Amino acid sequence: MARRMRTLTVERVGDLPEPCSACAVWELGGRSGPNCQAADDRAAFEAWVEDVRAQWGECGRIAYENGEPLGFVKYAPARFFPQVVSMPSGPPNHDAVLIACLHVDSDVRDVGLGKVLLQAALRDLVTRGEKAVEAYAATQTVDRERTPLMSVEFLLRQGFSVARPHPVYPLMRLELKSIASWTDNVEAVLDALQLPLRVRERVPAPLVNPSKTEGPAR
């Protein structure tokens, strides 16, 4: 078992699960709301990653186990996400980095991986001198395959508070000075997670017709 946390790059966009690898709902904007399948444009997402890394720096983390992606988190200043102007709780504050998306594979949910991904993002931002992060949250039960948003309960447990209330999509905020004293090694925590065994789909071997098998029977 080898688990690693890696940065989000253009070359690794293809590692993300569908529809995440082609989702550009935050990057293209519009009035669609935070729906992962509302803007399917792989080229736009890859161009966004390249642009943000060139202008601002690293913008995401991907967790892997034995080369297979387990989940990822994506973040950048709000100016890189045109969709924020359509959010009903208003755009993020100018001093904050937006955690736009956090996705965990359905096979390994509810065991702490989301927290580790979020901590990896926050640790990166602290070392870069960022002061705060914000994230839109969902107050209602949502299909986690179709939304980039985290739940209000999850963010509250990670120390976020409500920066701008809304009955459906409140804006949450965390001051990064509150985690400056963290000493946990993110990859060590990732490696220690008790994840369910992931059984990949196997292709059955073709049947062999005994009458056409060459050589004597044994």
C-alpha positions as CSV (number, residue, x, y, z in Angstrom):
1,M,0.0,0.0,0.0
2,A,1.4,3.4,-1.1
3,R,-0.6,6.5,-0.4
4,R,0.6,9.9,-1.6
5,M,-0.7,13.5,-1.8
6,R,0.1,15.1,-5.1
7,T,-0.4,18.6,-6.5
8,L,-3.1,19.2,-9.2
9,T,-1.5,19.7,-12.6
10,V,-2.7,19.7,-16.1
11,E,-1.1,16.2,-16.6
12,R,-3.1,14.9,-13.6
13,V,-6.5,16.3,-14.6
14,G,-7.2,13.0,-16.4
15,D,-6.7,11.1,-13.1
16,L,-9.8,12.7,-11.6
17,P,-13.1,10.7,-11.7
18,E,-15.9,11.6,-14.1
19,P,-17.5,14.1,-14.2
20,C,-14.8,15.9,-12.2
21,S,-12.1,15.6,-14.9
22,A,-14.2,17.7,-17.3
23,C,-16.2,19.8,-14.8
24,A,-15.7,23.6,-15.4
25,V,-18.8,24.9,-13.6
26,W,-16.7,27.2,-11.4
27,E,-14.3,28.2,-14.2
28,L,-16.9,29.1,-16.9
29,G,-19.6,30.7,-14.8
30,G,-23.2,31.2,-15.8
31,R,-26.5,30.8,-14.0
32,S,-26.4,27.0,-13.6
33,G,-25.7,26.9,-9.9
34,P,-23.1,24.5,-8.2
35,N,-24.0,21.5,-10.3
36,C,-21.0,19.3,-11.4
37,Q,-22.6,18.4,-14.7
38,A,-23.7,21.8,-15.7
39,A,-20.5,22.7,-17.6
40,D,-18.7,19.8,-19.2
41,D,-15.5,21.1,-20.7
42,R,-12.2,19.2,-20.2
43,A,-10.2,21.7,-22.3
44,A,-11.5,24.7,-20.2
45,F,-10.6,23.0,-17.0
46,E,-7.1,22.1,-18.1
47,A,-6.6,25.7,-19.4
48,W,-7.8,27.0,-16.0
49,V,-5.3,24.8,-14.1
50,E,-2.5,26.0,-16.3
51,D,-3.5,29.6,-16.0
52,V,-3.9,29.6,-12.2
53,R,-0.6,27.8,-11.6
54,A,1.2,30.4,-13.9
55,Q,-0.5,33.4,-12.3
56,W,-0.9,32.4,-8.6
57,G,0.5,29.0,-7.8
58,E,-0.6,25.5,-6.9
59,C,-4.4,25.1,-6.9
60,G,-5.2,21.6,-5.7
61,R,-4.2,18.4,-4.1
62,I,-5.0,14.8,-5.2
63,A,-4.8,11.8,-2.8
64,Y,-3.6,8.5,-4.4
65,E,-3.4,4.9,-3.2
66,N,-1.2,2.7,-5.3
67,G,-1.5,5.1,-8.2
68,E,-5.3,5.2,-8.1
69,P,-7.0,8.6,-7.1
70,L,-9.0,8.6,-3.9
71,G,-10.2,12.2,-3.9
72,F,-9.1,15.8,-4.6
73,V,-9.5,19.3,-3.5
74,K,-9.4,22.5,-5.7
75,Y,-8.8,26.1,-4.5
76,A,-7.8,29.5,-5.7
77,P,-8.6,33.2,-5.2
78,A,-12.2,34.0,-6.1
79,R,-11.1,36.0,-9.1
80,F,-10.3,32.7,-10.9
81,F,-13.9,31.4,-10.4
82,P,-16.4,33.4,-12.5
83,Q,-19.3,31.3,-11.1
84,V,-19.0,33.1,-7.7
85,V,-21.0,36.1,-9.0
86,S,-24.0,33.8,-9.4
87,M,-23.9,32.4,-5.9
88,P,-26.9,33.7,-3.8
89,S,-24.8,34.4,-0.7
90,G,-22.6,36.7,-2.7
91,P,-18.9,36.5,-3.8
92,P,-16.1,35.6,-1.3
93,N,-14.2,38.3,0.5
94,H,-11.1,39.6,-1.3
95,D,-8.7,38.5,1.4
96,A,-9.7,34.8,1.2
97,V,-8.9,31.8,-1.0
98,L,-11.9,29.9,-2.1
99,I,-12.1,26.1,-1.5
100,A,-14.2,25.5,-4.6
101,C,-14.5,21.7,-4.7
102,L,-13.7,18.7,-2.5
103,H,-14.5,15.3,-3.8
104,V,-13.9,11.8,-2.3
105,D,-14.4,8.6,-4.2
106,S,-17.6,6.8,-3.1
107,D,-15.7,3.7,-2.1
108,V,-13.7,5.5,0.6
109,R,-16.1,8.1,2.0
110,D,-16.9,8.8,5.7
111,V,-13.6,7.5,7.0
112,G,-11.7,10.9,7.3
113,L,-10.3,11.4,3.8
114,G,-12.2,14.6,3.2
115,K,-10.7,16.1,6.4
116,V,-7.2,15.0,5.3
117,L,-7.7,16.6,1.8
118,L,-8.9,19.8,3.4
119,Q,-6.0,19.9,5.8
120,A,-3.6,19.4,2.9
121,A,-5.0,22.4,1.2
122,L,-5.0,24.5,4.3
123,R,-1.4,23.5,5.1
124,D,-0.3,24.6,1.6
125,L,-2.1,28.0,2.0
126,V,-0.6,28.6,5.4
127,T,2.9,28.1,4.1
128,R,2.2,30.5,1.3
129,G,1.1,33.3,3.7
130,E,-2.6,33.3,3.0
131,K,-4.7,34.7,5.8
132,A,-8.1,33.0,5.3
133,V,-10.1,30.5,3.3
134,E,-13.8,30.5,2.4
135,A,-16.1,27.9,1.0
136,Y,-19.7,27.7,-0.1
137,A,-21.6,25.0,1.8
138,A,-24.8,23.1,1.3
139,T,-27.4,23.1,4.1
140,Q,-29.5,20.4,2.6
141,T,-28.7,16.7,1.7
142,V,-27.1,16.6,-1.7
143,D,-25.9,14.1,-4.2
144,R,-22.2,14.1,-3.7
145,E,-21.6,12.9,-7.2
146,R,-23.3,16.1,-8.6
147,T,-22.1,18.9,-6.3
148,P,-18.7,20.4,-5.6
149,L,-19.9,21.7,-2.2
150,M,-19.2,20.4,1.2
151,S,-21.9,20.2,3.9
152,V,-22.3,22.9,6.5
153,E,-21.8,20.2,9.2
154,F,-18.5,19.1,7.8
155,L,-17.1,22.6,7.6
156,L,-18.3,23.5,11.1
157,R,-16.4,20.5,12.4
158,Q,-13.3,21.7,10.7
159,G,-13.5,25.1,12.5
160,F,-15.3,27.2,9.8
161,S,-17.9,29.7,10.8
162,V,-20.7,31.3,8.8
163,A,-19.4,34.4,7.1
164,R,-22.5,35.2,5.1
165,P,-25.8,33.3,5.8
166,H,-28.1,31.8,3.2
167,P,-30.8,29.1,3.7
168,V,-29.3,26.9,1.0
169,Y,-25.7,28.0,0.1
170,P,-24.1,29.9,3.0
171,L,-20.5,31.2,2.7
172,M,-18.3,29.7,5.3
173,R,-14.9,31.1,6.5
174,L,-11.8,30.0,8.4
175,E,-9.0,32.2,9.6
176,L,-5.7,30.4,8.9
177,K,-4.0,31.8,11.9
178,S,-6.0,29.3,13.9
179,I,-4.2,26.4,12.3
180,A,-0.7,27.9,12.1
181,S,0.4,25.6,15.0
182,W,-0.5,22.4,13.3
183,T,2.3,19.8,13.5
184,D,0.6,16.7,11.9
185,N,2.2,15.4,8.8
186,V,-0.6,15.2,6.2
187,E,0.8,12.2,4.3
188,A,1.4,10.3,7.6
189,V,-2.3,10.9,8.5
190,L,-3.4,9.9,5.0
191,D,-1.3,6.7,5.3
192,A,-2.9,5.9,8.7
193,L,-6.5,6.1,7.5
194,Q,-8.4,2.8,7.7
195,L,-9.9,2.8,4.2
196,P,-12.2,0.1,2.9
197,L,-10.7,-2.5,0.6
198,R,-11.3,-1.3,-2.9
199,V,-12.1,-4.2,-5.2
200,R,-11.7,-3.3,-8.8
201,E,-14.0,-4.8,-11.5
202,R,-12.4,-7.8,-13.1
203,V,-12.9,-8.9,-16.7
204,P,-13.6,-12.7,-16.8
205,A,-11.3,-14.8,-18.7
206,P,-12.7,-16.2,-22.0
207,L,-14.1,-19.7,-21.9
208,V,-12.0,-22.4,-23.6
209,N,-13.8,-25.1,-25.6
210,P,-12.3,-28.4,-24.4
211,S,-12.9,-30.0,-27.8
212,K,-10.6,-27.6,-29.4
213,T,-7.8,-27.8,-26.9
214,E,-4.6,-29.2,-28.4
215,G,-2.6,-31.9,-26.7
216,P,-3.5,-34.9,-24.6
217,A,-5.9,-34.6,-21.7
218,R,-4.4,-34.7,-18.2
